[in-house]
Amino acid sequence: MAIATTKVSRNGQVVIPKEVRDRLRLTSGDTLLVADVDGRVVLSPVRAEDLRKEFDDVMAAFDRALQGERFSEAQAVAAVRRVRRRG
């Protein structure tokens, strides 16, 4: 585990130390999930394979809820977006 300190800029930006970026293979333009967990800021990389797994999990839940009826991918994406806006 790599531990380092950084400061929050006036614009709310932080620099992730190079050691941590290298260890997590983060590059410019990568997307990070930001969460407040019990008063701590947690940053987690969002990888395409993670999003695909989430989509597959949502589709499986839809299948169970619909007892085998299948949503199109577009319908599922729209439903997930609606749910995320509520969250």
C-alpha positions in Angstrom: 0.0 0.0 0.0 1.3 3.4 -0.9 0.5 6.3 1.4 1.3 10.0 0.6 0.0 13.4 1.3 -1.3 16.1 -1.1 -3.1 19.4 -0.8 -6.4 20.6 -2.2 -5.9 23.6 -4.5 -8.1 26.7 -4.4 -10.0 25.1 -7.3 -10.6 21.9 -5.4 -8.0 19.9 -7.4 -5.6 17.4 -5.9 -2.4 15.9 -7.4 -2.2 12.1 -7.0 1.5 11.4 -6.2 3.5 9.7 -9.0 4.2 6.6 -6.9 0.4 6.1 -6.4 -0.4 6.8 -10.1 2.3 4.4 -11.2 1.2 1.7 -8.8 -2.4 2.0 -10.0 -1.5 2.5 -13.6 -3.4 5.9 -13.7 -2.8 8.1 -16.7 -4.0 11.5 -17.8 -7.7 11.4 -18.6 -8.6 8.4 -16.5 -11.9 8.6 -14.7 -12.0 8.3 -10.9 -15.0 7.6 -8.7 -15.1 10.0 -5.7 -16.8 8.8 -2.6 -17.3 10.2 1.0 -16.8 7.1 3.2 -17.3 7.9 6.9 -15.7 11.3 6.5 -12.9 10.1 4.2 -12.4 10.9 0.6 -11.9 7.7 -1.4 -10.8 7.8 -5.1 -11.2 4.7 -7.1 -10.3 4.2 -10.8 -13.3 3.5 -13.0 -12.2 0.9 -15.6 -14.1 -0.1 -18.7 -14.2 -3.7 -17.5 -15.7 -2.6 -14.2 -18.5 -0.7 -16.1 -19.2 -3.8 -18.3 -19.4 -6.0 -15.2 -21.8 -3.5 -13.6 -23.9 -3.5 -16.8 -23.9 -7.3 -16.9 -25.0 -7.4 -13.2 -27.8 -4.9 -13.8 -29.0 -6.9 -16.9 -29.0 -10.1 -14.8 -31.1 -8.4 -12.1 -33.5 -7.1 -14.8 -33.7 -10.7 -16.2 -34.6 -12.0 -12.7 -37.1 -9.3 -12.1 -38.7 -9.8 -15.5 -38.7 -13.5 -15.2 -36.7 -14.1 -18.4 -38.0 -11.2 -20.5 -35.0 -9.4 -21.9 -34.4 -5.6 -22.0 -32.6 -4.2 -25.0 -29.2 -2.6 -24.1 -30.6 0.9 -24.8 -33.6 0.2 -22.4 -31.2 -1.0 -19.7 -28.9 2.0 -20.1 -31.8 4.4 -19.8 -33.1 2.6 -16.7 -29.7 2.7 -15.0 -29.3 6.4 -15.8 -32.7 7.1 -14.2 -31.8 5.2 -11.1 -28.4 6.9 -10.8 -30.0 10.3 -11.1 -32.2 9.4 -8.1 -29.3 8.2 -6.0 
